[in-house]
Amino acid sequence: METQSSSGVEYEKVDQSYFDNRQLKRGAAGWVLLVGLGVAYVISGDYAGWNFGLEQGGWGGLMIASVLMALMYTCMCFALAELATIAPTAGGGYGFARRAFGPWGGFLTGTAILIEYAIAPAAIAVFIGGYMKSLFEIDISQWVISASFYAVFLGIHIYGAGEALRLIFAITALAVIALIVWVVAMAPFFDSAKLFDIAVNPEAAGASPFLPFGYFGIWAAIPFAMWFFLAIEGVPLAAEETSDPKRDLPRGLIGGMFVLLAFCALIMIFGPGGVGSEALKTNTNPLVAALEHPSTYGGPTWISKFVNFVGLAGLIASFFSIIYAYSRLVFAMSRAGYLPRGLSLTNARQSPWVALIVPGLIGFGLSLTEQGDQLILMAVFGATISYILMMASHIKLRLAEPGLPRPYATPGGVLTSGIALVLASIALVAVFLSDKKMAVFGTEVSVAALSAIAYAVLVAYFALYSRHHLVAAAPGEEGAA
């Protein structure tokens, strides 16, 4: 049976067996696990990826970009903490925008997040390859590394959510310890003059030792500054597996964000300040490179080997946890009919196995390009669009439904989400300013254009097909028909 909605979509009724085959395991996570999950999403960005911002903007450009992005993500986490208590479903941002702007808003937000979360593990797989080659000092093919890691960690997720979350937490704890060891080891070598050793481009407007590529370098560094925080917004995707979503989700989001702010500041200071910005700007394993630089320890030591080995755990933690995130988003959108319904099937252990495997295959293919910085830009493209829409959702719900029960209220209200929205819009522009070329089947293609094409294809699927086949009783859709 189909019913027409005022928003131009059509709903179909399904029987109970449809939902019986699409159930997640309740109560698998408390707030401490959620803090760990939030840090796990992002911690790979502390180990690799951020340093490409030095190539774009020098230390000063990356520092200013990082301060702006730290402000954006902090404001956004406060806003998302409120939204997560209003609509605690596995769809996260898709569910928030669905509540505020209807099916079209939900789909546009959800698919933007999907682009971010399907591509981010591919970029991390490239960095894992860099760390493994450094650690074992052998030339391992990227396809072997990617295939092995995707197969193992998809398998763990398919086995069960509770086991996966606890393993993520343990791996993340090891990665945090390694970062602390790295900071202590690098601190004696800090010299502020080393921060500004990148050659100044005299033709750039505003160029100086602080901003070697001028004011433009700040904009160009923004996508890489985001790598310090990218994906923290995925914590609400665990809503349906959380013990007490209205209490635990705000704690998980905000607690995780404060940990990430501390590490961002420490790494930005003691990495370039220990060996120079020039030495780290294009390195795929910058923390190890800093420890083994001639101006620090002069080669491999037990400390660098420890950081390399456990740093690999940090990359794995993000790789592992973002796979969890994309599977829950695909599950929620598929269950409601926005994506093909077969993607939301769960197994006997209540794990969304199809939603794990299909995006995993896409990510595996992208990782074979071995172009980590380009993949970061693709992920940031989707992220910035979703941030704009989620912050707009917060503002819309505050204005349109002021009496809505809010177990957690954002400090500063719409001013806080408004700051995040403006900064997210700036970050979206920065993606195009930092645009690079990616080799696709032997042809050089603009990364931003490739991302926009992928987004347009998904939107066309919704416009032509799935909006006519939504599921009336799915969480977030009940009563909409």
SETORKOL-734401 format. One record per residue (C-alpha): x, y, z; residue number from 1. Coordinates in Angstrom, 1 decimal, always signed. Each point is the difference from the previous one (the first is absolute). Layout:
SITE;X;Y;Z;NUM
...
***
This chain:
SITE;+0.0;+0.0;+0.0;1
SITE;+1.3;+3.5;-0.9;2
SITE;-0.9;+3.3;+1.5;3
SITE;+1.0;+3.4;-1.4;4
SITE;+1.7;+2.6;+2.3;5
SITE;-0.1;+3.7;-0.3;6
SITE;+3.8;+0.1;-0.6;7
SITE;-0.2;-1.8;-3.3;8
SITE;+0.9;-3.5;+1.3;9
SITE;-2.1;-3.2;+0.2;10
SITE;-0.1;-2.5;+2.8;11
SITE;-0.5;-3.7;+0.0;12
SITE;-1.2;-2.2;+2.9;13
SITE;+2.0;-3.1;+0.9;14
SITE;-0.8;-2.8;+2.4;15
SITE;+1.8;-0.7;+3.3;16
SITE;+2.3;-2.6;-1.5;17
SITE;+1.7;+2.9;-1.9;18
SITE;+1.2;+1.5;+3.2;19
SITE;+0.7;-3.4;+1.7;20
SITE;+2.8;-0.4;-2.6;21
SITE;+1.3;+3.5;+0.7;22
SITE;+0.8;+0.2;+3.7;23
SITE;+3.2;+1.4;+1.7;24
SITE;+1.2;-1.2;+3.4;25
SITE;-1.3;+2.3;+2.8;26
SITE;+2.2;+1.1;+2.9;27
SITE;+3.4;-0.8;-1.5;28
SITE;+1.6;+3.4;+0.9;29
SITE;+0.1;+2.3;+3.0;30
SITE;+1.4;+3.6;+0.1;31
SITE;+3.6;-1.1;+0.6;32
SITE;+0.0;-2.2;-3.0;33
SITE;-1.6;+2.9;-2.0;34
SITE;+2.9;+2.3;+1.0;35
SITE;+2.4;-2.7;-1.2;36
SITE;-2.0;-0.4;-3.2;37
SITE;+0.1;+3.8;-0.6;38
SITE;+3.8;+0.1;+0.4;39
SITE;+0.4;-3.2;-2.0;40
SITE;-1.8;+1.6;-3.0;41
SITE;+2.5;+2.7;-0.1;42
SITE;+3.3;-1.1;+1.5;43
SITE;+1.5;-1.1;-3.3;44
SITE;+0.0;+3.7;-0.9;45
SITE;+2.6;+0.6;+2.7;46
SITE;+2.3;-2.6;-1.5;47
SITE;-0.2;+1.0;-3.7;48
SITE;-1.9;+2.4;-2.3;49
SITE;+0.1;+3.2;+2.0;50
SITE;+3.6;+0.7;-1.2;51
SITE;-1.1;+0.5;-3.6;52
SITE;-1.3;+3.3;+1.2;53
SITE;+3.6;+1.1;+0.6;54
SITE;+0.5;-0.4;-3.7;55
SITE;-3.0;+2.2;-0.8;56
SITE;+0.3;+2.7;+2.6;57
SITE;+3.2;-0.3;+2.0;58
SITE;-0.1;-0.3;+3.8;59
SITE;-1.8;+3.3;+0.4;60
SITE;-2.7;-0.8;-2.6;61
SITE;-0.6;-3.4;+1.5;62
SITE;-0.1;+1.4;+3.5;63
SITE;-2.6;+2.6;-0.8;64
SITE;-2.0;-2.5;-2.0;65
SITE;+0.2;-2.4;+2.9;66
SITE;-1.3;+2.6;+2.5;67
SITE;-2.9;+0.8;-2.3;68
SITE;-0.8;-3.7;-0.4;69
SITE;+0.3;-0.7;+3.7;70
SITE;-2.5;+2.7;+0.6;71
SITE;-2.3;-1.4;-2.7;72
SITE;+0.1;-3.5;+1.4;73
SITE;-0.4;+1.0;+3.6;74
SITE;-3.1;+2.1;-0.9;75
SITE;-1.3;-2.8;-2.1;76
SITE;+0.4;-2.6;+2.7;77
SITE;-2.0;+2.1;+2.4;78
SITE;-2.8;+0.3;-2.6;79
SITE;+0.1;-3.7;-1.0;80
SITE;-0.2;-1.0;+3.7;81
SITE;-3.4;+1.8;+0.1;82
SITE;-1.2;-1.5;-3.3;83
SITE;+1.1;-3.5;+1.1;84
SITE;-2.3;+0.1;+3.1;85
SITE;-2.9;+1.2;-2.2;86
SITE;+0.3;-2.7;-2.7;87
SITE;+2.2;-2.9;+1.3;88
SITE;+0.0;-2.4;-3.0;89
SITE;+2.7;-1.8;-1.8;90
SITE;-0.2;+2.5;-2.8;91
SITE;+1.7;+2.8;+1.9;92
SITE;+0.1;+3.2;-2.1;93
SITE;-2.4;-1.5;-2.6;94
SITE;-2.6;-0.3;+2.8;95
SITE;+0.6;+3.5;+1.3;96
SITE;-0.5;+1.6;-3.5;97
SITE;-2.9;-2.3;-0.7;98
SITE;-1.8;+1.4;+3.1;99
SITE;+0.8;+3.6;-1.0;100
SITE;-0.3;+0.0;-3.8;101
SITE;-1.9;-3.1;-0.9;102
SITE;+1.1;-2.9;-2.3;103
SITE;+2.0;+2.1;-2.4;104
SITE;+1.9;+1.6;+2.8;105
SITE;+0.7;-3.4;+1.6;106
SITE;+1.2;-1.5;-3.2;107
SITE;+2.3;+2.9;-1.0;108
SITE;+1.6;-0.1;+3.4;109
SITE;+0.2;-3.8;+0.3;110
SITE;+1.6;-0.4;-3.4;111
SITE;+2.6;+2.8;+0.7;112
SITE;+1.0;-1.9;+3.2;113
SITE;+0.1;-3.2;-2.0;114
SITE;+2.5;+1.5;-2.4;115
SITE;+2.2;+1.1;+2.9;116
SITE;-0.2;-3.3;+1.9;117
SITE;+0.4;-2.3;-3.0;118
SITE;+3.1;+1.8;-1.3;119
SITE;+1.7;+0.8;+3.4;120
SITE;+1.0;-3.7;+0.6;121
SITE;+1.5;-0.1;-3.5;122
SITE;+2.3;+2.9;+0.9;123
SITE;+0.9;-1.6;+3.3;124
SITE;+0.8;-3.2;-1.8;125
SITE;+2.6;+1.9;-2.1;126
SITE;+1.5;+1.4;+3.2;127
SITE;+0.0;-3.5;+1.6;128
SITE;+2.0;-1.1;-3.0;129
SITE;+2.6;+2.8;+0.6;130
SITE;+0.4;-0.9;+3.7;131
SITE;+0.3;-3.8;-0.8;132
SITE;+2.7;+0.6;-2.6;133
SITE;+1.9;+2.2;+2.5;134
SITE;-0.4;-2.5;+2.8;135
SITE;+0.9;-3.2;-1.8;136
SITE;+2.4;+1.7;-2.5;137
SITE;-1.4;-2.1;-2.9;138
SITE;-2.0;+1.0;-3.1;139
SITE;-3.5;-1.3;+0.5;140
SITE;-2.5;+0.5;-2.8;141
SITE;-2.9;+2.3;+1.0;142
SITE;-2.6;-2.4;-1.2;143
SITE;+1.3;-2.7;+2.3;144
SITE;-0.1;+2.4;+3.0;145
SITE;-3.5;+1.3;-0.9;146
SITE;-1.5;-3.4;-0.7;147
SITE;+1.4;-1.4;+3.2;148
SITE;-1.2;+2.8;+2.3;149
SITE;-3.4;+0.3;-1.6;150
SITE;-0.6;-3.8;+0.2;151
SITE;+1.1;-0.3;+3.6;152
SITE;-1.9;+3.0;+1.4;153
SITE;-3.1;-0.5;-2.0;154
SITE;+0.0;-3.5;+1.3;155
SITE;+0.2;+1.2;+3.6;156
SITE;-2.8;+2.4;-0.5;157
SITE;-2.2;-2.6;-1.6;158
SITE;+0.6;-2.2;+3.0;159
SITE;-1.5;+2.5;+2.4;160
SITE;-0.3;+3.6;+1.1;161
SITE;+0.8;-0.4;+3.7;162
SITE;+3.2;-1.9;-0.7;163
SITE;+1.0;+2.6;-2.7;164
SITE;-0.6;+3.0;+2.3;165
SITE;+2.1;-1.5;+2.8;166
SITE;+2.8;-0.8;-2.4;167
SITE;-0.1;+3.5;-1.4;168
SITE;+0.3;+1.4;+3.5;169
SITE;+3.0;-2.1;+0.8;170
SITE;+1.8;+0.8;-3.2;171
SITE;-0.7;+3.7;+0.5;172
SITE;+1.4;+0.0;+3.5;173
SITE;+3.3;-1.4;-1.3;174
SITE;+0.1;+2.7;-2.7;175
SITE;-0.6;+2.7;+2.6;176
SITE;+2.9;-1.4;+2.1;177
SITE;+2.3;+0.1;-3.1;178
SITE;-0.9;+3.7;-0.6;179
SITE;+0.9;+0.9;+3.6;180
SITE;+3.3;-1.8;-0.4;181
SITE;+0.7;+1.8;-3.3;182
SITE;-0.7;+3.4;+1.6;183
SITE;+2.3;-0.7;+2.9;184
SITE;+2.7;-1.2;-2.3;185
SITE;-0.2;+3.0;-2.4;186
SITE;-0.3;+2.8;+2.7;187
SITE;+3.8;+0.3;+0.6;188
SITE;+0.6;+0.8;-3.7;189
SITE;-2.6;+2.9;-0.3;190
SITE;+1.3;+3.2;-1.5;191
SITE;-2.5;+2.6;-1.2;192
SITE;+2.2;+1.0;-2.9;193
SITE;-0.5;-3.5;-1.5;194
SITE;-3.7;+0.7;-0.5;195
SITE;+0.7;+2.6;-2.7;196
SITE;+2.7;-1.7;-2.1;197
SITE;-2.1;-0.4;-3.2;198
SITE;+1.2;+2.3;-2.8;199
SITE;-2.1;+3.1;-0.5;200
SITE;-1.8;+0.4;-3.3;201
SITE;+0.7;+3.7;-0.8;202
SITE;-2.8;+0.2;-2.5;203
SITE;-2.8;-1.0;+2.4;204
SITE;-2.1;+2.7;+1.6;205
SITE;+0.9;+0.4;+3.7;206
SITE;+2.9;-2.4;-0.2;207
SITE;+2.4;-0.1;+3.0;208
SITE;+1.9;-2.6;+1.9;209
SITE;-3.1;-0.5;+2.1;210
SITE;-2.2;-0.3;-3.2;211
SITE;+2.4;-1.2;-2.7;212
SITE;-2.8;-0.3;-2.5;213
SITE;-1.9;+3.1;+1.1;214
SITE;-3.5;+0.3;+1.0;215
SITE;-1.2;-2.5;-2.6;216
SITE;+2.0;-2.7;+1.9;217
SITE;-2.4;+0.3;+3.0;218
SITE;-3.0;-0.9;-2.3;219
SITE;+2.0;-2.8;-1.7;220
SITE;+1.0;-1.5;+3.4;221
SITE;-3.5;-0.3;+1.3;222
SITE;-0.9;-3.4;-1.4;223
SITE;+3.1;-1.5;+1.7;224
SITE;-0.6;+1.9;+3.3;225
SITE;-3.4;-1.8;+0.0;226
SITE;+1.9;-3.3;+0.0;227
SITE;+0.7;+0.7;+3.7;228
SITE;-3.7;-0.3;+0.7;229
SITE;-1.8;-1.5;-3.0;230
SITE;-2.6;-2.7;+0.9;231
SITE;-0.5;+0.9;+3.7;232
SITE;-3.6;+0.8;-1.1;233
SITE;-0.5;-3.8;-0.5;234
SITE;-0.6;-0.6;+3.7;235
SITE;-3.8;+0.3;-0.3;236
SITE;+0.0;-2.8;-2.6;237
SITE;+0.3;-2.4;+3.0;238
SITE;-3.3;+1.3;+1.5;239
SITE;-2.0;-3.2;-0.5;240
SITE;+2.8;-2.1;+1.7;241
SITE;+0.5;+2.4;+2.9;242
SITE;-1.2;-0.8;+3.6;243
SITE;-1.5;+3.5;+0.6;244
SITE;+0.2;+2.2;-3.1;245
SITE;-1.3;+3.2;+1.6;246
SITE;+2.7;-0.1;+2.6;247
SITE;+2.9;-1.8;-1.7;248
SITE;+0.0;+1.6;-3.5;249
SITE;+0.8;+3.6;+1.3;250
SITE;+2.7;-1.4;+2.3;251
SITE;+1.5;-2.0;-2.8;252
SITE;+0.1;+2.8;-2.5;253
SITE;+1.3;+2.8;+2.3;254
SITE;+2.4;-2.2;+1.9;255
SITE;+1.6;-1.4;-3.2;256
SITE;+0.3;+3.6;-1.4;257
SITE;+2.0;+1.3;+3.0;258
SITE;+2.5;-2.9;-0.4;259
SITE;+0.4;+0.8;-3.7;260
SITE;+0.5;+3.7;+0.7;261
SITE;+2.9;-0.8;+2.4;262
SITE;+1.8;-2.3;-2.5;263
SITE;-0.5;+2.5;-2.9;264
SITE;+1.9;+2.7;+1.9;265
SITE;+2.8;-2.3;+1.2;266
SITE;+0.7;-1.5;-3.4;267
SITE;-0.1;+3.3;-1.8;268
SITE;+2.6;+1.4;+2.4;269
SITE;+2.4;-2.9;+0.6;270
SITE;+0.0;-1.5;-3.5;271
SITE;+1.0;+2.9;-2.2;272
SITE;+1.6;+1.7;+3.0;273
SITE;+2.3;-3.0;+0.5;274
SITE;+1.3;-0.7;-3.5;275
SITE;-1.4;+2.9;-2.2;276
SITE;-3.1;+0.3;-2.1;277
SITE;+1.9;-0.7;-3.2;278
SITE;+1.0;-3.5;+1.1;279
SITE;-3.6;-1.1;+0.8;280
SITE;-2.1;+1.7;-2.7;281
SITE;-0.3;-3.0;-2.4;282
SITE;+0.8;-2.9;+2.3;283
SITE;-2.5;-2.9;+0.2;284
SITE;+1.2;-0.9;+3.6;285
SITE;+1.0;+3.4;+1.4;286
SITE;+0.2;-0.9;+3.7;287
SITE;+2.5;-2.8;-0.6;288
SITE;+1.9;+2.2;-2.5;289
SITE;+0.3;+2.7;+2.7;290
SITE;+1.5;-2.5;+2.5;291
SITE;+2.5;-1.4;-2.5;292
SITE;+1.0;+3.4;-1.5;293
SITE;+3.8;+0.9;+0.2;294
SITE;-0.9;+2.9;+2.3;295
SITE;-1.7;-2.2;+2.6;296
SITE;+1.0;-3.6;+0.5;297
SITE;+1.8;-0.5;-3.3;298
SITE;-1.6;-3.3;-1.0;299
SITE;-2.1;-2.9;+1.2;300
SITE;-0.2;-0.4;+3.8;301
SITE;-2.2;-2.0;+2.3;302
SITE;-2.1;+3.1;+0.4;303
SITE;-0.6;+0.5;-3.7;304
SITE;-0.6;-3.7;-0.4;305
SITE;-2.5;+0.1;+2.8;306
SITE;-1.8;+3.1;-1.4;307
SITE;+0.0;-1.5;-3.4;308
SITE;-1.4;-3.4;+1.2;309
SITE;-2.6;+1.5;+2.3;310
SITE;-0.6;+2.9;-2.4;311
SITE;-1.1;-2.7;-2.4;312
SITE;-2.6;-0.8;+2.7;313
SITE;-1.2;+3.6;-0.2;314
SITE;-0.6;-0.2;-3.7;315
SITE;-1.7;-3.4;+0.4;316
SITE;-2.2;+1.5;+2.7;317
SITE;-1.4;+2.7;-2.3;318
SITE;-0.2;-2.5;-2.9;319
SITE;-1.9;-2.4;+2.2;320
SITE;-2.3;+2.5;+1.6;321
SITE;-1.0;+1.9;-3.2;322
SITE;-1.0;-3.3;-1.6;323
SITE;-2.3;-0.4;+3.0;324
SITE;-1.4;+3.5;-0.6;325
SITE;-0.7;-0.3;-3.7;326
SITE;-1.7;-3.4;+0.5;327
SITE;-2.4;+1.5;+2.5;328
SITE;-0.8;+2.9;-2.3;329
SITE;-0.6;-2.2;-3.0;330
SITE;-2.1;-2.3;+2.2;331
SITE;-2.3;+2.8;+1.2;332
SITE;-0.4;+1.6;-3.5;333
SITE;-0.6;-3.4;-1.6;334
SITE;-2.5;-1.1;+2.6;335
SITE;-2.0;+3.1;-0.7;336
SITE;+0.2;-0.6;-3.8;337
SITE;+2.3;+2.9;-0.9;338
SITE;+2.7;-2.5;-1.1;339
SITE;-0.7;-3.5;-1.4;340
SITE;-1.8;-1.9;+2.7;341
SITE;+2.2;-3.0;-0.2;342
SITE;+2.9;+2.0;+1.5;343
SITE;-1.8;+0.0;+3.4;344
SITE;-0.2;-3.8;+0.5;345
SITE;+1.6;-1.2;+3.3;346
SITE;+1.3;-3.4;+0.9;347
SITE;-0.7;-2.2;+3.0;348
SITE;+2.3;+2.1;+2.2;349
SITE;-1.9;+3.1;-1.0;350
SITE;+2.8;+1.4;-2.1;351
SITE;-0.8;+1.9;-3.3;352
SITE;+2.3;-2.2;-2.1;353
SITE;-1.1;+1.3;-3.5;354
SITE;+0.5;+3.6;+1.1;355
SITE;+3.5;-0.9;+1.2;356
SITE;+1.1;-1.8;-3.2;357
SITE;-1.3;+2.2;-2.9;358
SITE;+1.6;+3.3;+1.1;359
SITE;+3.1;-2.0;+1.0;360
SITE;+0.4;-1.2;-3.5;361
SITE;-0.2;+3.6;-1.3;362
SITE;+2.5;+1.2;+2.5;363
SITE;+2.4;-2.9;-0.8;364
SITE;-0.1;+1.1;-3.7;365
SITE;+0.7;+3.6;+0.8;366
SITE;+3.0;-0.9;+2.3;367
SITE;+1.8;-1.6;-2.9;368
SITE;+0.5;+3.5;-1.4;369
SITE;+2.5;+0.5;+2.8;370
SITE;-0.8;+3.8;-0.1;371
SITE;-0.7;+0.7;+3.7;372
SITE;-0.1;+3.8;-0.3;373
SITE;-2.5;-0.1;-2.8;374
SITE;-2.2;-2.5;+1.9;375
SITE;+0.0;+2.4;+3.0;376
SITE;-1.4;+2.7;-2.3;377
SITE;-2.7;-2.3;-1.2;378
SITE;-1.0;-0.9;+3.6;379
SITE;+0.1;+3.7;+1.0;380
SITE;-2.3;+0.9;-2.9;381
SITE;-2.7;-2.3;+1.4;382
SITE;+0.7;+1.0;+3.6;383
SITE;-0.4;+3.8;-0.6;384
SITE;-3.3;-0.4;-1.8;385
SITE;-1.4;-2.1;+2.8;386
SITE;+1.3;+2.5;+2.7;387
SITE;-1.9;+2.9;-1.7;388
SITE;-3.2;-2.0;-0.2;389
SITE;+0.3;-1.3;+3.6;390
SITE;+0.6;+3.4;+1.4;391
SITE;-2.9;+1.4;-2.1;392
SITE;-2.1;-2.8;+1.5;393
SITE;+0.9;+1.1;+3.6;394
SITE;-0.9;+3.6;-0.8;395
SITE;-3.3;-1.0;-1.7;396
SITE;-1.1;-2.2;+2.9;397
SITE;+0.8;+2.7;+2.5;398
SITE;-2.1;+2.5;-1.9;399
SITE;-2.8;-2.2;-1.2;400
SITE;-0.4;-2.2;+3.1;401
SITE;+1.2;+1.9;+3.0;402
SITE;-2.2;-2.1;+2.3;403
SITE;+1.6;-3.3;-1.1;404
SITE;+1.4;-2.0;+3.0;405
SITE;+3.7;+0.4;+0.0;406
SITE;+1.7;-2.2;+2.7;407
SITE;+3.3;+1.8;-0.9;408
SITE;-0.1;+3.7;-1.1;409
SITE;+2.9;+1.5;-2.1;410
SITE;+1.8;+2.8;+1.8;411
SITE;-0.5;+3.1;-1.9;412
SITE;-2.9;-1.5;-2.0;413
SITE;-0.2;+1.1;-3.7;414
SITE;+3.0;+2.3;+0.4;415
SITE;+2.2;-3.1;+0.6;416
SITE;-1.4;-2.0;-3.0;417
SITE;+0.1;+3.2;-2.1;418
SITE;+3.7;+0.4;+0.6;419
SITE;+0.5;-3.7;-1.1;420
SITE;-2.1;+0.5;-3.1;421
SITE;+2.0;+3.1;-1.1;422
SITE;+3.3;-1.8;+0.5;423
SITE;-1.3;-3.1;-1.8;424
SITE;-0.9;+2.1;-3.0;425
SITE;+3.5;+1.4;+0.0;426
SITE;+1.4;-3.5;+0.2;427
SITE;-2.1;-1.1;-3.0;428
SITE;+1.4;+2.9;-2.1;429
SITE;+3.5;-1.1;+1.2;430
SITE;-0.5;-3.4;-1.5;431
SITE;-0.2;+1.5;-3.4;432
SITE;+2.9;+2.4;+0.6;433
SITE;+2.1;-3.0;+1.0;434
SITE;-1.2;-2.1;-2.9;435
SITE;+2.4;-2.6;-1.3;436
SITE;+0.0;-2.4;-2.9;437
SITE;-0.6;-3.8;+0.5;438
SITE;+1.0;-2.6;-2.5;439
SITE;-3.2;-2.0;-1.0;440
SITE;+0.5;-2.7;-2.6;441
SITE;+3.0;+1.9;-1.3;442
SITE;-1.7;+3.3;-0.2;443
SITE;+0.6;+3.0;+2.3;444
SITE;-3.3;+1.1;+1.6;445
SITE;-0.7;+2.9;+2.4;446
SITE;-0.6;-1.5;+3.5;447
SITE;-2.7;+2.5;+0.8;448
SITE;-1.8;-0.7;-3.3;449
SITE;+0.2;-3.7;+0.6;450
SITE;-1.6;+0.4;+3.4;451
SITE;-2.7;+2.2;-1.4;452
SITE;-0.8;-2.5;-2.7;453
SITE;-0.3;-2.8;+2.5;454
SITE;-2.3;+2.1;+2.1;455
SITE;-2.1;+0.9;-3.0;456
SITE;-0.4;-3.7;-1.0;457
SITE;-1.3;-0.8;+3.5;458
SITE;-2.4;+3.0;-0.1;459
SITE;-1.3;-1.2;-3.4;460
SITE;-0.7;-3.4;+1.5;461
SITE;-2.2;+1.5;+2.7;462
SITE;-1.8;+2.4;-2.4;463
SITE;-0.8;-2.7;-2.6;464
SITE;-0.6;-3.1;+2.1;465
SITE;+0.4;-0.2;+3.8;466
SITE;-2.1;+2.9;+1.0;467
SITE;-3.0;-1.9;-1.4;468
SITE;+0.8;-3.1;+2.1;469
SITE;+0.7;+1.2;+3.6;470
SITE;-1.0;-2.1;+3.0;471
SITE;-2.8;+1.5;+2.0;472
SITE;+0.8;-1.7;+3.3;473
SITE;+3.7;+0.5;+0.0;474
SITE;+1.5;+2.0;+3.0;475
SITE;-0.1;+3.7;-1.0;476
SITE;-2.8;-0.6;-2.5;477
SITE;-2.8;-1.1;+2.3;478
SITE;-3.0;+2.2;-0.4;479
SITE;+1.5;+1.8;-3.0;480
SITE;-2.4;-1.6;-2.4;481
***
